[in-house]
Each structure stands twice: as structure tokens, then as C-alpha cells.
Amino acid sequence: QRRVREAVVSTQSTGYTERADEVLELFHDTLTLESTDEGDRNAQLAINSPERYVMRPQREGGGNNLWEAEMKDRLMELAGDPSRQQYILMRRITPPVTEMRFFKGGKITPILQSVSEIGFFSSYISGGGDVIRSENHGLLVRTKSRNDNEGGVYVGISVLGSPHFMD
């Protein structure tokens, strides 16, 4: 995410694209929930505006995210608890909504209000402060109904696609 953002900023400064600001709006930083003043401020931001954030466990595999009222309750429950640092906050991304049909379980769905996200596959290996390998390996598009908070392909919530770039 950081590398893509840097590339967009670079193209923005060279005038390469008129839509760089729109692309940058789709990237949001993660916010710490560590037991620090910053973590406390971030928790309070999410408690005050739970519709703008998602609370995610710091582990791979997706799922188990906390949204809105459930997130707010959990943050209030974890106030002063060091286990809060097992989570991070992310600002919710609000991608454009499009109408599409999905091919799921061998059937075509009715038209759904849908949102898509692009996932980047990459590898990063470092040691002793040196970057040994940092490579991009491809990307995919994951699309789901705009009404679904989670987006797991494996559990049948979303579908995979391939990007098609156009001028």
C-alpha cells in the first residue's frame, strides 16, 4: 500500500495523471491501538465515529473484524488493557459502487450493488537493516456486495476477478 501511494504521489507531482487525488483517497493508513497516548487518541476517534473505522486483529487470514457498535463496545471494554494492542484500526474505505452480477456456485446472481478492491501480492525479505528482496508478484480484484462488511472469497462472500486497465 505504501509503495503504491508513493508511486501515485510521484505521478501526481509530475502531472502524469489528473486523477491522482482520487486514487489517493482510496488508501488509508492503519492506526495503532497500543497502550500509548497515540493509541488512546486513536481508540477515542473510533469510539466517537465508529462508522468511519474498522478494528482488525493483527493476524493474517481475514475475518474477525469489528465494525461500528461492536467495535465501539470492544474499545470501551479494552480501555487501559494492554491486550488492545492485538488490534489495529483502519479508516473504512468507501470505494465507488457499481451494479454487477456474480457467478457463484454455478449460478448467476441478480444484479447487486457491489464494491471492488485490488489486492497486491508482494514479497519483502530483510536482514540486519538491509533489504534482501522486495518484489511485486501480481494482483487480483475481489468484489462483494456493498452490504457485506467481510469479504472472504473462501467462505463465499466475495468473488475474484482480473483487473482490466483502460485509459
RAMO-V228258 format. One record per residue. N is the residue number from 1. RES is the residue in one small letter. OMEGA is omega as a letter, one per 30 degrees, with the letter a starting at -180 (none if undefined). D_LAST is the distance of its C-alpha to the last C-alpha in Angstrom with 1 decimal. Layout:
n->(N;N)
res->(RES;RES)
omega->(OMEGA;OMEGA)
d_last->(D_LAST;D_LAST)
This chain:
n->(1;2;3;4;5;6;7;8;9;10;11;12;13;14;15;16;17;18;19;20;21;22;23;24;25;26;27;28;29;30;31;32;33;34;35;36;37;38;39;40;41;42;43;44;45;46;47;48;49;50;51;52;53;54;55;56;57;58;59;60;61;62;63;64;65;66;67;68;69;70;71;72;73;74;75;76;77;78;79;80;81;82;83;84;85;86;87;88;89;90;91;92;93;94;95;96;97;98;99;100;101;102;103;104;105;106;107;108;109;110;111;112;113;114;115;116;117;118;119;120;121;122;123;124;125;126;127;128;129;130;131;132;133;134;135;136;137;138;139;140;141;142;143;144;145;146;147;148;149;150;151;152;153;154;155;156;157;158;159;160;161;162;163;164;165;166;167)
res->(q;r;r;v;r;e;a;v;v;s;t;q;s;t;g;y;t;e;r;a;d;e;v;l;e;l;f;h;d;t;l;t;l;e;s;t;d;e;g;d;r;n;a;q;l;a;i;n;s;p;e;r;y;v;m;r;p;q;r;e;g;g;g;n;n;l;w;e;a;e;m;k;d;r;l;m;e;l;a;g;d;p;s;r;q;q;y;i;l;m;r;r;i;t;p;p;v;t;e;m;r;f;f;k;g;g;k;i;t;p;i;l;q;s;v;s;e;i;g;f;f;s;s;y;i;s;g;g;g;d;v;i;r;s;e;n;h;g;l;l;v;r;t;k;s;r;n;d;n;e;g;g;v;y;v;g;i;s;v;l;g;s;p;h;f;m;d)
omega->(a;a;l;l;l;l;l;l;l;l;l;a;l;a;a;a;l;a;a;l;l;l;a;l;a;l;l;l;l;a;a;l;l;a;l;l;l;l;l;l;l;l;a;l;a;l;a;a;a;l;a;a;l;l;a;l;a;l;l;l;l;a;l;l;l;a;l;a;l;l;a;l;a;l;l;l;a;a;l;a;a;a;l;a;l;a;l;l;l;l;a;l;l;a;l;l;l;l;l;l;l;l;a;l;l;a;l;a;l;l;a;l;a;l;a;l;l;l;l;l;a;l;a;l;l;l;l;l;l;l;a;a;l;a;l;a;l;a;l;l;l;a;a;l;l;a;a;l;l;a;a;l;a;a;l;a;a;l;l;l;l;a;l;a;a;l;none)
d_last->(22.3;23.8;21.9;18.5;19.6;20.9;17.7;15.9;18.8;18.8;15.2;16.3;19.4;17.8;15.5;12.5;10.6;11.9;11.5;13.7;16.7;15.1;14.4;18.0;19.5;18.8;21.1;24.8;27.8;30.6;34.0;37.3;40.2;42.7;46.2;45.5;45.2;41.4;41.5;43.9;41.6;38.6;40.7;41.8;38.3;37.6;41.0;40.4;36.9;36.6;33.8;31.5;32.3;32.9;35.7;35.0;37.6;37.0;36.8;34.4;33.9;32.6;34.7;37.6;35.5;37.3;35.9;37.2;41.0;41.5;39.8;41.8;45.1;44.4;43.7;46.9;48.8;47.6;48.5;50.4;50.0;48.7;47.1;44.4;42.7;41.9;39.0;36.0;34.2;30.5;29.0;27.5;23.7;22.7;19.2;17.9;19.9;18.7;21.0;21.3;24.0;25.1;27.0;29.8;33.3;32.7;32.0;29.1;29.4;29.3;26.2;25.9;24.3;22.3;20.6;18.8;18.9;17.7;20.6;20.8;23.6;25.3;28.7;30.7;34.3;36.5;40.1;42.4;39.7;37.7;34.4;35.1;31.7;28.4;25.7;22.6;23.1;20.1;18.8;19.1;18.2;21.3;21.5;24.6;26.2;25.8;29.7;30.1;30.6;30.8;28.2;30.0;28.9;32.3;34.2;32.0;30.3;26.7;24.8;22.6;19.3;16.6;13.1;10.3;7.0;3.8;0.0)
